[in-house]
Amino acid sequence: MTLAGAYGLTRNPDPNNPMLYGTGPLPETQRGIGHREELDTLAIDGLPIYKGPYGRITAIDLNKGTIAWMAPNGDGPRNHPLLKDLHLPPLGTPGRPVPLVTKTLLFLGESSDAVMGHAGVAGDAKFRAYDKATGQVIWEKELPVGTTGGPVTYMARGTQYIVLPIGGKGYGAGWVALAITRSSESIEVTRVAPPPPDNSAITPAIYSQAQALRGQKVFDDKCSRCHGVNTWGPPLQGDVFWSSWNQKTARSLYSTIIGAMPPDQPGSLSENTVLDIAAYLFQVNGLPAGDKEIASPNQLNGVRVVRPK
C-alpha cells in the first residue's frame, strides 16, 4: 500500500497491538497546524497480522512477581471467514475496559468504541464474571453496546447490585444495573437505560432502491479508495462484511461510518449521506429494498443486520 508522509512502526501500551503512525498533509479546510496524524492498523482482510490474544486480562502474583494467569477478554475475530473453521478459543477484543474486583470474582466488560477510536466494540458487547483465582469465565451477559467506564457494586435492602456505564458512537450513554439474587446465586439484569435494541431483523422497508443508488455514488467517491477491490481496507461486501456485522445493530454500522469515516476527515459526512451509504451496504450484501427510505438514525436503533440465508 502507498503511505503518504513520514511513517514509523511503533507499539502501543499493549505490546500485542502494533500500529503504524505518521504525518500527512492537512485538508484544505483546516489551517494552522501544518500536518495531521495518520494511523494504519496492521491487518489483512480485517485480521491483525500479529498473534493474539488482541485483548487480554493478566493477573500478577505480587508476592512472587510472576504471572498467575492470563485470559482473553472477548471473542475477538475468531468467527472471521478465514478463521471460523479452525474452532479457535476466544481471541480477545482490544480496548480500555475497567475491571471490578471482589473477594472471589473479577468483573469486566468489553470496551466501547467510544473509548478508543480504533478499538473497542461498535455494537453488542458482553459483560463477564471471571474466577479471580483462575481466570475462568463463570458467567456472561450480552450488553447493547460496550462499556465506557468501571463497574461499581453496592448493597441495598439485602441485595447486591452491580452498575456499569455503557455507550457507543451514535448510541448515546446509559447505565446497566444487575442484581445478584440469593435464591439462584445468579446475576440478572434489572434495568437498562437507554433500552437496548430488540432482536428484529432488517425489514424490506428499511431502505429504498433510490437511497441505495445515492449511497453507491458516495461510496464510489469517498469509500472505495480504501474499501474497494485490492485496497488496504477490509471489503464491505460478502463474508468479511458479515463476519463483522451479522446480528449487530444497524445503528452500530451507521455510527461506525459517521464517527470514523473517511479516515482523513472523520465525522465530515452528513447524517443523510451516511444513511445513504448504509442503504447501499445493505443492498450489496443481499438485504432487500422497500418503498421507504431511512429518514433518521433513530430508525436503526432496534434493527439488527441479519445475513440472508
VMD Tcl script that draws the C-alpha trace (Angstrom):
set ca {
  {0.00 0.00 0.00}
  {1.04 3.60 -0.53}
  {1.58 5.69 2.60}
  {1.72 9.46 2.38}
  {4.03 11.40 4.65}
  {6.61 10.08 7.09}
  {5.79 6.87 8.96}
  {7.34 4.75 11.67}
  {6.38 1.47 13.30}
  {5.59 1.79 16.96}
  {3.97 -0.24 19.69}
  {1.00 0.81 21.75}
  {0.97 0.31 25.54}
  {-0.37 -3.15 24.62}
  {2.73 -4.93 23.23}
  {0.50 -7.15 21.09}
  {-1.08 -4.24 19.22}
  {1.46 -2.59 16.91}
  {0.27 0.23 14.68}
  {1.73 2.43 12.00}
  {1.79 6.15 12.82}
  {2.86 9.08 10.71}
  {2.03 12.53 9.46}
  {0.31 13.74 6.34}
  {-0.92 16.96 4.77}
  {-3.89 18.77 6.28}
  {-7.14 19.03 4.33}
  {-7.62 22.44 2.71}
  {-10.41 23.24 5.17}
  {-8.02 23.04 8.15}
  {-5.40 25.66 8.81}
  {-2.65 26.44 11.27}
  {-1.09 23.16 12.35}
  {0.53 22.18 9.07}
  {0.14 18.41 9.39}
  {-2.11 15.76 10.84}
  {-1.54 12.38 12.43}
  {-2.34 9.35 10.32}
  {-2.85 5.84 11.64}
  {-2.91 2.47 9.92}
  {-3.74 -0.74 11.71}
  {-1.68 -3.70 10.53}
  {-4.34 -6.03 9.19}
  {-5.20 -8.16 6.18}
  {-8.87 -8.73 5.34}
  {-9.75 -7.29 8.71}
  {-7.45 -9.67 10.64}
  {-4.45 -8.36 12.60}
  {-1.14 -9.66 11.24}
  {0.22 -10.33 14.73}
  {-0.59 -13.20 17.05}
  {-3.41 -12.80 19.56}
  {-4.91 -12.51 22.02}
  {-5.81 -8.98 20.95}
  {-7.29 -8.04 24.33}
  {-6.34 -9.85 27.49}
  {-6.52 -9.86 31.27}
  {-3.30 -10.63 33.12}
  {-3.24 -11.49 36.83}
  {0.11 -10.94 38.56}
  {1.14 -12.55 41.84}
  {2.67 -9.57 43.65}
  {4.29 -11.81 46.26}
  {6.28 -13.70 43.63}
  {6.39 -11.17 40.80}
  {5.09 -13.77 38.35}
  {2.05 -14.06 36.09}
  {-0.64 -16.10 37.83}
  {-2.90 -16.43 34.78}
  {-3.86 -14.74 31.52}
  {-7.29 -14.80 29.88}
  {-8.54 -13.23 26.61}
  {-11.21 -10.57 27.13}
  {-13.88 -11.16 24.46}
  {-14.24 -13.44 21.47}
  {-12.38 -11.20 19.04}
  {-12.36 -12.18 15.35}
  {-12.48 -15.96 15.79}
  {-15.67 -16.12 13.67}
  {-14.00 -14.33 10.76}
  {-14.45 -16.34 7.50}
  {-10.74 -17.13 7.41}
  {-10.78 -18.46 10.98}
  {-14.25 -19.84 11.64}
  {-13.39 -23.41 10.55}
  {-10.41 -23.53 12.91}
  {-12.62 -23.60 16.03}
  {-10.31 -21.25 17.89}
  {-10.78 -20.21 21.52}
  {-11.64 -16.56 22.33}
  {-9.08 -14.22 20.76}
  {-9.81 -11.12 22.84}
  {-11.06 -7.68 21.84}
  {-8.74 -4.64 22.11}
  {-9.89 -1.63 24.09}
  {-9.65 0.01 27.50}
  {-12.16 -1.72 29.77}
  {-12.07 -1.17 33.54}
  {-12.43 -4.14 35.94}
  {-14.21 -4.58 39.25}
  {-12.53 -6.97 41.69}
  {-14.40 -8.55 44.60}
  {-13.36 -11.16 47.15}
  {-13.69 -14.06 44.71}
  {-14.60 -12.59 41.30}
  {-13.31 -10.21 38.67}
  {-15.97 -8.41 36.59}
  {-15.03 -6.96 33.22}
  {-16.87 -5.89 30.07}
  {-15.72 -5.30 26.54}
  {-14.75 -1.69 25.87}
  {-16.95 0.63 23.81}
  {-15.73 2.08 20.51}
  {-16.42 5.49 22.08}
  {-13.45 5.00 24.42}
  {-10.83 4.33 21.75}
  {-11.28 5.44 18.17}
  {-9.50 2.44 16.66}
  {-10.53 -0.26 19.11}
  {-13.42 -1.29 21.28}
  {-16.74 -2.85 20.31}
  {-19.02 -0.95 17.94}
  {-22.16 -2.97 18.64}
  {-23.21 -5.67 21.07}
  {-20.70 -6.48 23.78}
  {-20.53 -8.79 26.77}
  {-20.00 -8.34 30.49}
  {-18.36 -11.27 32.26}
  {-17.55 -12.60 35.70}
  {-14.18 -14.37 36.00}
  {-12.94 -16.61 38.78}
  {-10.31 -14.37 40.37}
  {-8.05 -17.31 41.21}
  {-8.01 -18.99 37.80}
  {-9.32 -16.57 35.16}
  {-12.11 -18.94 34.13}
  {-15.31 -17.29 32.84}
  {-18.15 -18.39 35.12}
  {-20.91 -16.08 33.81}
  {-21.54 -13.64 30.98}
  {-24.32 -11.33 29.80}
  {-24.81 -9.56 26.47}
  {-24.95 -5.75 26.55}
  {-26.44 -3.47 23.87}
  {-23.08 -1.69 23.48}
  {-19.65 -1.73 25.10}
  {-18.68 -0.33 28.49}
  {-17.33 3.20 28.90}
  {-16.06 3.01 32.48}
  {-15.64 0.82 35.50}
  {-18.45 -1.08 37.29}
  {-19.38 -0.37 40.89}
  {-21.07 -2.66 43.40}
  {-23.16 -1.95 46.48}
  {-25.75 -3.49 48.81}
  {-29.35 -2.26 49.04}
  {-32.08 -3.93 51.13}
  {-30.09 -7.13 51.33}
  {-29.39 -7.41 47.61}
  {-26.02 -6.86 45.97}
  {-26.08 -4.75 42.80}
  {-23.54 -4.09 40.07}
  {-23.92 -0.95 37.95}
  {-21.83 -0.20 34.87}
  {-21.80 2.62 32.31}
  {-22.35 1.80 28.64}
  {-22.34 3.82 25.45}
  {-21.26 3.95 21.85}
  {-20.87 6.23 18.87}
  {-24.37 7.16 17.82}
  {-25.96 5.12 20.64}
  {-25.75 7.56 23.49}
  {-24.84 6.89 27.09}
  {-26.61 4.78 29.68}
  {-26.34 2.60 32.74}
  {-26.96 -1.12 33.24}
  {-27.92 -2.33 36.72}
  {-27.56 -6.00 37.61}
  {-28.66 -7.79 40.78}
  {-27.12 -10.90 42.35}
  {-30.11 -12.90 43.56}
  {-29.82 -15.01 46.69}
  {-32.10 -17.84 45.59}
  {-30.25 -18.80 42.41}
  {-26.89 -17.13 43.09}
  {-27.14 -15.81 39.54}
  {-26.89 -12.32 38.10}
  {-29.90 -10.77 36.41}
  {-30.33 -7.51 34.54}
  {-32.76 -5.34 36.47}
  {-32.69 -2.15 34.40}
  {-31.09 -0.82 31.24}
  {-31.06 2.80 30.12}
  {-31.47 3.58 27.27}
  {-33.42 0.48 26.18}
  {-31.30 -1.99 24.19}
  {-32.14 -2.78 20.57}
  {-34.56 -5.67 20.03}
  {-33.85 -8.79 18.00}
  {-35.82 -7.87 14.90}
  {-34.20 -8.36 11.52}
  {-33.98 -5.75 8.82}
  {-37.34 -5.47 7.06}
  {-37.83 -4.87 3.32}
  {-38.98 -1.32 4.08}
  {-35.82 -0.23 5.88}
  {-34.35 1.49 2.79}
  {-35.29 2.25 -0.81}
  {-33.59 1.48 -4.10}
  {-33.17 5.20 -4.79}
  {-31.45 5.71 -1.44}
  {-29.06 2.82 -2.14}
  {-28.22 4.33 -5.52}
  {-27.31 7.64 -3.89}
  {-25.22 5.74 -1.38}
  {-23.37 3.91 -4.15}
  {-22.29 7.20 -5.70}
  {-20.95 8.45 -2.37}
  {-19.27 5.11 -1.66}
  {-17.52 5.15 -5.04}
  {-16.32 8.70 -4.38}
  {-15.45 8.59 -0.68}
  {-15.03 4.96 0.39}
  {-13.86 2.77 -2.48}
  {-10.28 4.08 -2.31}
  {-9.91 2.23 0.99}
  {-12.63 -0.41 0.90}
  {-12.68 -1.29 -2.79}
  {-11.12 -4.24 -4.61}
  {-7.39 -4.77 -3.87}
  {-7.21 -1.91 -1.37}
  {-5.87 -1.92 2.17}
  {-9.19 -1.52 3.97}
  {-11.45 -4.52 4.66}
  {-14.03 -5.10 1.90}
  {-17.57 -4.18 2.89}
  {-19.24 -6.95 0.95}
  {-19.56 -10.70 1.37}
  {-18.03 -12.87 4.08}
  {-15.75 -10.21 5.50}
  {-18.66 -7.79 5.94}
  {-20.85 -10.41 7.59}
  {-18.07 -11.58 9.90}
  {-18.15 -8.09 11.42}
  {-21.81 -7.13 11.18}
  {-24.03 -10.19 11.26}
  {-26.50 -9.91 14.16}
  {-25.19 -6.44 15.03}
  {-27.47 -3.42 15.17}
  {-27.89 -1.34 12.04}
  {-27.29 1.71 14.23}
  {-23.81 0.46 15.11}
  {-22.92 0.26 11.41}
  {-24.17 3.81 10.91}
  {-22.26 5.01 13.99}
  {-19.01 3.46 12.80}
  {-19.27 5.17 9.43}
  {-20.21 8.63 10.69}
  {-17.71 8.55 13.56}
  {-14.62 7.23 11.77}
  {-15.01 7.80 8.02}
  {-13.37 8.95 5.90}
  {-10.03 8.45 7.70}
  {-8.63 11.81 6.58}
  {-11.71 13.75 7.77}
  {-13.66 11.57 10.24}
  {-17.07 12.97 11.07}
  {-17.21 15.13 7.95}
  {-20.02 13.16 6.28}
  {-23.56 14.40 6.86}
  {-26.18 12.30 8.60}
  {-28.19 11.81 5.40}
  {-25.09 10.86 3.43}
  {-24.18 8.15 5.93}
  {-27.74 6.82 5.86}
  {-27.43 6.55 2.07}
  {-24.12 4.69 2.39}
  {-25.67 2.30 4.90}
  {-28.55 1.66 2.47}
  {-26.04 0.82 -0.27}
  {-24.18 -1.60 2.02}
  {-27.46 -3.29 2.89}
  {-28.22 -3.69 -0.80}
  {-24.85 -5.09 -1.93}
  {-24.98 -7.59 0.93}
  {-28.30 -9.02 -0.13}
  {-30.80 -7.23 2.11}
  {-33.93 -6.34 0.08}
  {-35.13 -2.80 -0.56}
  {-38.57 -1.44 0.15}
  {-40.60 1.67 -0.65}
  {-39.44 3.86 2.24}
  {-36.10 5.48 2.92}
  {-34.21 5.53 6.21}
  {-35.07 9.03 7.35}
  {-33.30 9.10 10.72}
  {-30.56 7.17 12.55}
  {-33.09 6.51 15.31}
  {-34.94 4.19 12.92}
  {-31.89 1.89 13.08}
  {-31.79 1.54 16.87}
  {-33.98 -1.55 17.11}
  {-32.91 -3.20 13.86}
  {-30.38 -5.98 13.52}
  {-28.37 -6.72 10.41}
  {-29.09 -10.40 9.73}
  {-27.33 -12.27 6.94}
  {-29.79 -13.65 4.39}
  {-29.83 -17.44 4.17}
}
mol new
graphics top color blue
foreach p $ca { graphics top sphere $p radius 0.5 }
foreach p [lrange $ca 0 end-1] q [lrange $ca 1 end] { graphics top cylinder $p $q radius 0.2 }
display resetview
